[in-house]
Amino acid sequence: MRPKKKALKIYILNGPNLNLVGLREPEVYGYVTLEAYFTELGNSLAGRAELVVFQSNSEGALIDRLHEIGYGEGADNADGVVVNFGGLSHTSIALADALRAIPQRVVEVHISNIYAREGFRQNSLTAAASAGVVTGLGLEGYGLACGWFLRKRD
């Protein structure tokens, strides 16, 4: 009999305005709040992955959180990071550098298809610092990113 694998610890970081998902521009971002979605996702991954969700409208707070995940207390228990920096993905060299600085693998998620939107949204500075990007699949992109970490472990 195979020994039971420990649950992965996956951090999910969300950037500016994502606290308004489910309320703001529902034609783009949908009607489900992130809180409701992550509760459902966490329940579906129970026993296989523990999700630690963080949201901030501040670039500095996101960088501080990445540093804590990479090098703070408990960093050795961080198995992966899923990020959706929203509009900061298109502008923040500092966030891209923070992603490159941590030892954990990162998957970037965009709820909307950034390539079907305005030109300035079609470039992500943080994507190049990530192992992969999921874009345009709605909130399901987070589940796909978490699934990737689970498959990489198996």
C-alpha positions as CSV (number, residue, x, y, z in Angstrom):
1,M,0.0,0.0,0.0
2,R,1.3,3.4,-1.0
3,P,1.9,5.9,1.8
4,K,-0.6,8.8,1.8
5,K,0.9,12.0,0.3
6,K,0.8,15.1,2.4
7,A,-1.4,18.0,1.2
8,L,0.4,20.6,-0.8
9,K,0.4,24.1,0.5
10,I,-0.5,26.5,-2.4
11,Y,-0.5,30.2,-1.9
12,I,-2.8,32.3,-4.1
13,L,-2.1,36.0,-4.3
14,N,-4.6,38.4,-5.9
15,G,-3.9,42.0,-6.8
16,P,-5.7,45.3,-7.2
17,N,-9.5,45.3,-7.7
18,L,-9.8,41.5,-7.5
19,N,-11.6,42.0,-4.2
20,L,-14.5,43.2,-6.4
21,V,-14.8,40.1,-8.6
22,G,-18.4,39.2,-8.7
23,L,-19.5,42.8,-8.4
24,R,-17.4,44.8,-10.9
25,E,-17.8,44.2,-14.7
26,P,-19.6,40.8,-14.3
27,E,-19.6,40.5,-18.1
28,V,-15.8,40.2,-18.0
29,Y,-15.2,38.7,-14.5
30,G,-18.4,36.8,-13.8
31,Y,-20.9,36.9,-10.9
32,V,-19.1,34.7,-8.4
33,T,-17.0,36.3,-5.7
34,L,-13.4,35.2,-5.2
35,E,-14.3,34.3,-1.6
36,A,-17.1,32.0,-2.7
37,Y,-15.0,30.4,-5.5
38,F,-12.0,29.8,-3.2
39,T,-14.2,28.2,-0.6
40,E,-15.5,25.8,-3.2
41,L,-12.1,25.2,-4.7
42,G,-10.6,24.5,-1.2
43,N,-13.4,22.0,-0.5
44,S,-12.8,20.2,-3.7
45,L,-9.0,19.9,-3.0
46,A,-9.4,19.0,0.7
47,G,-6.8,16.5,1.7
48,R,-4.7,17.1,-1.4
49,A,-4.0,20.8,-1.2
50,E,-4.3,23.5,1.4
51,L,-5.0,26.9,-0.1
52,V,-3.7,30.1,1.5
53,V,-5.4,33.1,-0.2
54,F,-4.2,36.7,0.0
55,Q,-5.5,39.8,-1.7
56,S,-4.1,43.3,-1.7
57,N,-4.7,46.5,-3.6
58,S,-1.1,47.4,-2.8
59,E,1.9,46.4,-4.9
60,G,4.2,46.7,-1.9
61,A,2.1,44.3,0.2
62,L,2.1,41.8,-2.6
63,I,5.9,42.0,-2.8
64,D,6.2,41.6,1.0
65,R,4.0,38.6,0.9
66,L,6.1,36.9,-1.9
67,H,9.2,37.5,0.2
68,E,7.5,35.9,3.2
69,I,6.4,32.9,1.1
70,G,9.9,32.5,-0.3
71,Y,12.0,33.1,2.7
72,G,9.9,33.7,5.8
73,E,8.9,31.3,8.5
74,G,7.3,28.2,7.0
75,A,8.8,28.9,3.5
76,D,9.9,25.3,3.3
77,N,6.2,24.3,3.4
78,A,5.2,26.5,0.5
79,D,4.8,24.1,-2.5
80,G,3.6,26.6,-5.1
81,V,2.3,30.0,-5.8
82,V,-0.6,31.1,-8.0
83,V,-0.7,34.8,-8.8
84,N,-3.2,37.1,-10.4
85,F,-1.8,40.6,-10.1
86,G,-4.5,42.1,-12.2
87,G,-3.4,45.4,-13.8
88,L,-0.1,45.2,-12.1
89,S,0.9,42.3,-14.3
90,H,1.2,44.7,-17.2
91,T,3.3,47.3,-15.4
92,S,5.3,46.0,-12.5
93,I,8.9,45.2,-12.9
94,A,9.1,45.0,-9.1
95,L,6.6,42.2,-8.9
96,A,8.4,40.3,-11.7
97,D,11.6,40.6,-9.8
98,A,10.0,39.4,-6.6
99,L,8.7,36.3,-8.5
100,R,12.2,35.6,-9.8
101,A,13.6,36.0,-6.2
102,I,11.6,33.2,-4.6
103,P,12.4,29.5,-5.0
104,Q,8.8,28.2,-5.4
105,R,7.3,27.7,-8.8
106,V,4.6,30.2,-9.8
107,V,1.6,30.0,-12.2
108,E,0.0,33.3,-13.3
109,V,-3.7,33.4,-13.8
110,H,-5.9,35.9,-15.6
111,I,-9.6,35.6,-15.4
112,S,-10.2,37.3,-18.7
113,N,-8.4,36.6,-21.9
114,I,-5.9,39.4,-21.9
115,Y,-5.2,38.8,-25.6
116,A,-8.8,39.7,-26.5
117,R,-8.7,43.0,-24.5
118,E,-7.1,46.4,-24.9
119,G,-3.5,46.5,-26.3
120,F,-1.9,47.5,-23.0
121,R,-3.4,44.4,-21.3
122,Q,-1.9,42.0,-23.9
123,N,1.6,42.1,-22.3
124,S,2.4,40.7,-18.9
125,L,5.7,41.6,-17.3
126,T,5.2,39.0,-14.6
127,A,4.4,36.1,-17.0
128,A,8.0,35.7,-18.0
129,A,8.9,35.1,-14.3
130,S,6.2,32.3,-14.0
131,A,6.4,28.6,-15.0
132,G,3.1,29.1,-16.9
133,V,0.1,31.3,-17.5
134,V,-3.6,30.4,-17.6
135,T,-5.7,33.2,-19.2
136,G,-9.3,33.6,-20.3
137,L,-10.8,30.6,-18.6
138,G,-12.6,32.5,-15.8
139,L,-12.2,31.6,-12.2
140,E,-11.5,28.0,-13.3
141,G,-8.0,29.1,-14.2
142,Y,-7.1,29.0,-10.5
143,G,-8.3,25.4,-10.2
144,L,-6.2,24.5,-13.3
145,A,-3.2,26.1,-11.8
146,C,-3.6,24.2,-8.5
147,G,-4.1,21.0,-10.5
148,W,-0.8,21.6,-12.3
149,F,1.0,21.7,-8.9
150,L,-0.7,18.5,-7.8
151,R,0.2,16.7,-11.1
152,K,3.8,17.9,-10.8
153,R,4.0,16.4,-7.3
154,D,2.6,13.0,-8.4
